[in-house]
Amino acid sequence: MWLARGDAARGLKDLEKAVALDDRMPEVHLLLGRALEGLGRLEESSAALTRGLRTDPSGGDFLKARARVRAALGDLSGQTEDL
């Protein structure tokens, strides 16, 4: 909800709580990765998206999001790998 309103910082707190309660929910990892990206915390975003891929190995949304983050980090080989 907070992410949709453009408040990544508030959304981040809720998402971190959700991951702490149950880290097997792929959608939470995806939203967490997006929130961290929105806050400019790109390394953490990439890590969250990677964890999410472990919960949903076929996750095309994870790969697209992580490719975008990797590109922002200057990791062009990683970006290519995800695309």
TATA-V83148 format. One line per field, one symbol per residue. burial: 1 if it has 24 or more other ideal C-beta (glycine too) atoms within 12 Angstrom, else 0. A space follows every 10 residues. Layout:
burial = ???
This chain:
burial = 0010000100 1100100010 0000010111 1111111110 0101111111 1110000000 0110111111 0010000000 010
